[in-house]
């Protein structure tokens, strides 16, 4: 596997890295009982840990809220997609022959395998190797201050805490097939609709609703 050679990784258990690129559609079509999802779950936690530690040590003046918002920027879907494409992990993904994924879904899968690869690397060689890999792929983006995601919900919540108004997010609409749903959410401030937003998940729709509410405020 060239990606391992590229980062001078000598695996003890190559099978882990094979699993990291198996989409559920491929596993289903080939009667396999494993796919990348469990490794993705583990890799997500390991990535959060390494990024959190790096941010914690890089600036002693950042409080908990600021650290949380910064971390969200560097572990969001767009960031994961960027990291994965930068190193070419998308070339190794195995999809089922009959899989029909939307552009959004393919984007998500590309980001998922980055976390799955981290999970495989962690299980195979440990945290030290993960940190070395991330120091070449993720941490440079933090050093450069790259922006992938802006947390409008947190900014709106901060404003709420300061000015004493209440915020709730209300689901206005939900449509589409189970794997292609579009949600519309409203940012309700003291019972009034201050902004609406849509997205492929409730969280994305809430962020877009918060963005609209901030414009009005």
N, C-alpha and C positions, 0 to 999 in steps of 0.2 A: 504494500500500500504506500504510494508515493507521499501521501500527506505525512506519514510517520517519518519517512526519510527526510522530508523537508525540514522537520523540527527536531531531527536527531533523536527520535524516540525509538528505543529498542524494546518492543513489547514482550512481556512475559506471557500474556494471554491474548493472542491476536483475535480470538473469537469475540471478545468484548467489543472490539472496534468494528467488527462485522455487524454485530447487533445494533450498534449505534446509528447505522444507516438504513435499517430495515423499517420501512413504513408498514403500518398495519395492513394495508391493501396487498402488499407483496407477501407478507406472512400468511394472510388468509388464503391467497391463491396458491401458495406453495405448501399449505398444511404445516406451517411452522407455529410453534407455541410461544414465540417471543418476537418482540419488536422493540423499537427504540424508546418507548414511552417510560419504562421504569428507569432507564439510564437518564432520560431527560429530567425526570423528577429529582434524581440525585444531583445531576449536574447543575440544575437551577439553584439548589441550596449551596453547593460548593462555590459557584460563581458569586452568589450574594455574599458569602463569607469573605472571599478574597477581595472583592471590590469594596466591601465595607471596611475591611482592615486597611486597605490602601488609602481610602478617603479619610479614615480616622487618623492615620499617621501623617497625612499630607498637610493638614491644616487644623491646628489646635483650637482655632477660634470658631469653628463651625459647631452649632448646637445640634441637638438630635433631629429637629425638623429639617434643618438645612442638609444634614447628612442623608436623611431619608429621601429628600427630593433629588439630590445629586445622584444617589444610587439608582433611583427609578429611571433617570435619564440613561444610565449606562447598562441597564439590564432589560430595557423595554424591547418590544418585538422588533422595532426598526433597527435598534442597535445590534441585536442578535443576528438579524438578517445581514447587516453590513459586515460584521465580523466573519460570518460564515462565507459570504461571497468573497471577501478579501483573501481568504486562504484557500478558497476553492472547494469547500466541503460539499457544495451543491452537486458537484460532479459525481459524488459517491452514493447519493441517495438512491435507494431501490424502491420503486413504486410498482404496484400491480399493473399488469398489462391492460386491465380494464378500468383502471383508476381514472376518474374524470374530476380533476381538481380545478377550482377557480384560481385566478391569479392571486387572490388574497390567501387561499389555502396553501398554494405553492410557496408563497412568501413566508407563511407561518411555518411550514415544514422545514424550509431552509434554515430558519432560526432555531427550530427545535433540535435539529441534528447538531448544532453547535453545542447546546447544553448536553445532549446525549454523549457527544465526544468527550466533553469534560468529565462526565460521569464515568465513562469507560477508562479514561486516563487516571482518574482518582482511584478507582478500584484496582487498576493494574499496577500503578507505580507510586501512588500516594500523592499527598498534598504538595510536596515540594516540586514535583514535576508539573503539576497543574499550575502552580505559581509561575514557573518558568515559561510555560506555554502562554499564559495570560499576559505575562510581561511583554510578550512579543505581539500579541493580538488585540488585547483590550486596553491595557494600561496606557499605551501611547495615546489613545483617544481621550483618556482622562487628562493626561498631561497637556494635550492640545486644547482642552476645553470644548470638545465637539458637542454639539447639541443635537440630540435625537428626539427628545421628548420634553414637552413643557407641562408641568403639573398644575393645570388651571384649577383643579379641585382644591388642592392644598392652598393656593393663593387666595381663593375665594373663602376657604375656611378661616384662614388667618384674618382676613378682613372681617369676617363674621365675629370672631373672637374679640377683635378690637372695637367694633362698632355695636356689638350686642344684638345682631339680628340672627334669626334661625334659618337654616337651610335644610331642605330635604329634596331628594331626587325622585321624581314620579315617572313611572313608565306610562307613556302615552300611546305607544303603538309597537306591535311586534308582528313581523310578517316574514314570509319566506320558508323554505324547507329547513328541516332541523339543522343541517350542516351549513346552511347559507342564510341564516336569519339576519334581518336588519331591525335594529331597535331604535326607537325614538324616545328620548328622555327629556324631562323638563326640570330646570333648576327652580325650585319653588322657594322664594324668600319671603318669610312672614306670610305665607299663604298665597303669594302672588307669583305668577309665571314670569320670571325675568329672562328666560332664555331656553331655547330648545336645541337639541343636537341629536344627530343620528350616528350609527356605527354598527360594526359587525359583532359587537359585544356590548353589554350594558355599561361596562366600565368605559369603553371608548365613547359611547353616547353621552355618558355623564360628563366626561372631560369636555366634549364639544358643547354641551349645554352650559357648563361652567364658564367656558370661554366667552360665550354669547352674553352671559349674565355680567361678566366682568366689564365688557364693553359698555353696558348700560350704566354700571356703577362708576 
